[in-house]
Amino acid sequence: MQKILVSRCLLGHRVRYDGGAHGPFGLLERWQAEGRVVALCPEVAGGLPTPRPPAEIPGGQGGLVLDGERPVLCADGAEVSAAFVAGAEQALALVRRHGIRLAVLKARSPSCGNLENYDGSFTGTRVAGEGVTAAALRRAGVRVFNEEQLTEAACALAVLDEVAGEGASLD
C-alpha cells in the first residue's frame, strides 16, 4: 500500500506556528483510516515549539535555504534555518523508511508550501516558490501537493496504486 506524507496541521493537529490547525479533510481522514498516512510537522520535528513566531524565507525559495544561500527568519529577526533544515531531513528519513512517493503539505508554509510562499517581508506578499521541506522532497523525487490539490493527489495515488496492482478509488 502506497504511503503518503501529510502535514500534521492538515489532519487537525494543533501544530501551526499560531497553535492552530487546518482540516481535517475528509480524504485525508480516509487515507489515515486506510493506514496510508505518515504524519509530520517539519517545524516541530526540527525542534520548534508550538506556538512559535511566524517565519518566512526572504524571496520565498526553500531550495536556497537547503543550499545555505538564504535564511529562514522569524518576524522578530531570529534565524531558524537549522530547525527548518532538520525538519526537512526528518521528512526525507520518513520518505526513505516508508517508500513514500507523494506528499500533501500545507500551502504557503515556509516548510511545506509547494507552489507559492511568502516573500520574507511579513506583509502577506506571496511569490512563486516552495518551502524548505517541499524543496527537499521534490529534489528526492517525491510529488508534493497541497490541501488545495487533493483531487490531483488522489489521481496520482490512484496511478501509483494501479501500477502496484492495488487499485485505489477516488471516492
HELIX and SHEET records of a PDB file:
HELIX    1   1 ARG A    8  LEU A   11  5                                   4    
HELIX    2   2 GLY A   26  ALA A   33  1                                   8    
HELIX    3   3 PRO A   42  ALA A   45  1                                   4    
HELIX    4   4 GLY A   62  LEU A   66  1                                   5    
HELIX    5   5 SER A   81  HIS A   98  1                                  18    
HELIX    6   6 VAL A  132  ARG A  139  1                                   8    
HELIX    7   7 GLU A  147  GLN A  149  5                                   3    
HELIX    8   8 LEU A  150  ALA A  164  1                                  15    
SHEET    1   A 4 VAL A  37  LEU A  40  0                                        
SHEET    2   A 4 ILE A   4  SER A   7  1                                        
SHEET    3   A 4 LEU A 102  LEU A 105  1                                        
SHEET    4   A 4 ARG A 143  ASN A 146  1                                        
SHEET    1   B 2 ALA A  55  GLU A  56  0                                        
SHEET    2   B 2 LEU A  73  CYS A  74 -1                                        
SHEET    1   C 2 GLU A 116  TYR A 118  0                                        
SHEET    2   C 2 ARG A 126  ALA A 128 -1                                        
END                                                                             
